[in-house]
Every structure is written in C-alpha cells, then in structure tokens.
Amino acid sequence: MSTAMSQAEQFQTLVDWLRGNLREPEQFTLGYDAESSDFIRFNHAKVRQAGHVQQASLSFKLINDGRHADLGITLAGDPQVDRRRLAEGLEQLRETLPLLPQDPYLLLNHTGWQSKNVQDHPLPDTGQVVAEIARAAEGLDLVGFYAAGPISRGFASSAGAFGWHQANSFNFDFSLFHANGQAVKASYAGHDWSSAGFAKRFEQAREQLDYLSRPLRTLAPGQYRAYLAPAALEEIIGMLCWGGFSAQSIASKNSPLQRLYGGESHFSPLVSLDEKVTGSLSPAFSNEGYPRSDLTLINAGKADAQLINSRSAAEYGLSANGASGGESPSALNMASGSLVQEEILKRLGTGLYISNLWYLNYSDQPAARLTGMTRFATFWVENGEIQAPVSTMRFDDSAYSLLGSQLEALTRERELILSASTYSQRQTASALLPGALVSRLTLTL
C-alpha cells in the first residue's frame, strides 16, 4: 500500500470480489480510508517523539429490502487476508440484516458515477522540515506537532459507482511559550512546503512572543474595536458550521443561521462563503456515495445553498448534494477583502488584536449569539501600535454583528487552516479564511 495506485488497485480488487459474491437483491456501499503519515512531536524546540503510521480500513454497508447494516474492517495490506476479512464481514452482515427494521429514510444513489483525483504535490523531506524548525526556534521554548503524508479515500457501490481521492498535505501546529507562562499559538499547513512561507509565519509568531514580556493589561467589560486573525475567525465560523448550513437543522428550525436562511437577518455584503471541494483535501464524493461539487453557502451576506445528505433529502423531499452525515462543511473557502497585512494595526487604530478564540459556545443559538474566551496572544493596540498583552477575557456577541453590521473589512491575505485532529486517523477538513476587522466586539468578563 505504498503508492496511491497500488492502494486504488487493491481497493478495486476487493470491490470486484464483493460484486461477484452478492446475492440478488443485495446491494452494498464500500468506503476506503487510508493514510501514510509521519508524526513528530517537539518540546523545548527539540524532537521528543517521531513515528510513522500506515493504516487502511473499509466501511462496509450491506442493504437488502430496505434494511442495512454497517461494519468497519481493518485492512492488513495482504490481498488474501483482506479478501477473507471482507468475506467474513459479508456473512456477518447477512446474519444481522433480518434482525433490523426497514429504514424509511434510506436513499441510495443508483448512478454509476466515476471520480478520480490524485493530488501528488511533493511533500517536504522530513529532515529538512526538522532542520528548519530547529533553526527558527533556536533559543525558544517551542511545543509543536508536525503531521505529513498522503491521505486516501475511496468509494464504490453495487450500482457501479467508483471514486478515488488522494491528497498530500502537512500541518505544523505549534506554540511559543514565554518564561512568564504566556504563549503564542500558530500553525503552518498546506500542500507545498515553502521555506520562505514558513519563515514568514514563524517570524510573525516570534514578534508576538516579544510583546508578551510586557505587563498584562486588564480591560473593563465593554465594547471595543477588534481585529480577528484568521485562527480566531475560524473558531467563530466553525461554531456556525454546527448545524448552521445543515438542511436537517434548517428544516427542523434548529439551525443557528435560521434567521439568515429565513431572510430575516443577513451578514455584511463582504461575507461570501463557499464549500469549495475543487482543489481541497476533501474527496469529491461523500461516504454515502453522492458526488460533491462546489457550493455557495453565503453569497454577499445572504443565504444560498444548504448542505443536504441522503437522509435529509429523503425526509424533506430535497436533492442530496453530497453532504456528510452531519451536514457540516469540510472545505470552507471565505472570500478575501481589501485590507492588506501591513495596514491591519493602522486600520485598527485603538482596540484589540485577537490571535485566537477558545471554548466557544452559544449563549443564544437562535440569534447566532456566541460566547468564548480570548487566550493566546491577544494584544491591546493604541494608535496602530501594540502596547501590551491583554488578560484573558470573555466575549459575548452575535455573528450578525461581528460578520454583519460591525464588519469593516476583511484581509486580502488568507490563511489555510487544516484540521489538526488525528483521532482514529488524520482528517481532510480545511478552511481558507481572511482576518476580520470589526468596529465593535463585546467583552463581558
């Protein structure tokens, strides 16, 4: 399973065997997940742990007479062993199906679509990456986690559908700690490692670290001008993705963006948000077997498309568009603005520079009102110059304010933020986001 083609061929072999061993009127869907990942942990700017994970698995669904059962199968990479495991799984699901009720919302895709996408951007040499990180962090207390390698996804069905997706990526998630316990959190991620790009990102974090030596400024609760860096904006957008664009949530009136989709509220015309599958790390097909294409979720501040999986399509009479089971975006792309990086502090003038937000939740979900904490590298700015780090504060504000009436500008430069989750396996979710300048952010504690 060392190359994308050998993985695809082994998956195709299992699919062919399964198609040849079905009993009418049985149907199946078969998903494939694999990765070949290098993981490196840093502490005090030194490598403390390095390892490699190579794994592959199947998600097998057997359907008969409106009943379906699912099974996860770990693959060994040996064709005979894997075929035997699949055969045992087939018998297990056959025994399970008669015990289950029919599913009224089962909606299979009966088209034999084909999809292939292999993004084979050359990954950086691990030794080179370690050397560059070590040089950049010399004399600093750096804690970080580097993950890199190809991720593969596959899908096949008894209807003749077959999809294959492989994308190479890296993600370096790190923090720089000051002796006083304060820290700057940052990341550098993408398809192609750029030494100049990494050096620029690291230098920005290092400059912020220097400001953390100044005495903490404690602010009184109130409303302040604020700049939200892409990582901070990602926390806000990420919360809105919890059901915000979900067809099921919208139909059941539980979406935090219910008023947006109902036409009662809107965001700033500066806000356009797409689910941009093209060129992303996410496959152009869902694990339910529906092709995915680019969707406009918010167009110039107004609601557009919804994310619709097969169950919502069956329940509400909609057309499935390849959304995941949770109907959350996995390839977010927010339009950039006109504010250039060098002008951020000047345009902010006096107010808050917020690098990160943490522990977000809804304080009033129907109003899309969010609460959370500032934490890493939040600074007080006066007359366009950073004055001091700010003590941890709680904010409570509406997305219709932050992304609507109070949004002044979005940055021209955007940051690619990849999911750092490695629970069970590396994930393919991503967000390409600008920073946001807002004229008013409400701090409560």
Secondary structure as UniProt FT lines:
FT   HELIX           4..20
FT   TURN            24..25
FT   STRAND          27..43
FT   TURN            44..45
FT   STRAND          46..64
FT   TURN            65..66
FT   STRAND          67..74
FT   HELIX           79..96
FT   HELIX           97..99
FT   TURN            104..105
FT   STRAND          114..119
FT   HELIX           126..136
FT   TURN            137..139
FT   STRAND          141..157
FT   TURN            158..159
FT   STRAND          162..177
FT   TURN            179..180
FT   STRAND          183..190
FT   HELIX           195..211
FT   TURN            212..213
FT   STRAND          222..228
FT   HELIX           230..240
FT   TURN            241..245
FT   HELIX           247..251
FT   TURN            252..253
FT   TURN            256..257
FT   HELIX           258..261
FT   TURN            262..263
FT   TURN            269..270
FT   STRAND          273..275
FT   TURN            278..279
FT   TURN            287..288
FT   STRAND          295..299
FT   TURN            300..301
FT   STRAND          302..303
FT   HELIX           310..316
FT   TURN            325..326
FT   STRAND          331..334
FT   HELIX           341..343
FT   HELIX           344..348
FT   STRAND          351..354
FT   STRAND          357..364
FT   HELIX           365..367
FT   STRAND          369..374
FT   TURN            376..377
FT   STRAND          378..382
FT   TURN            383..384
FT   STRAND          385..390
FT   STRAND          394..398
FT   HELIX           399..400
FT   HELIX           401..405
FT   STRAND          407..418
FT   STRAND          430..443
//
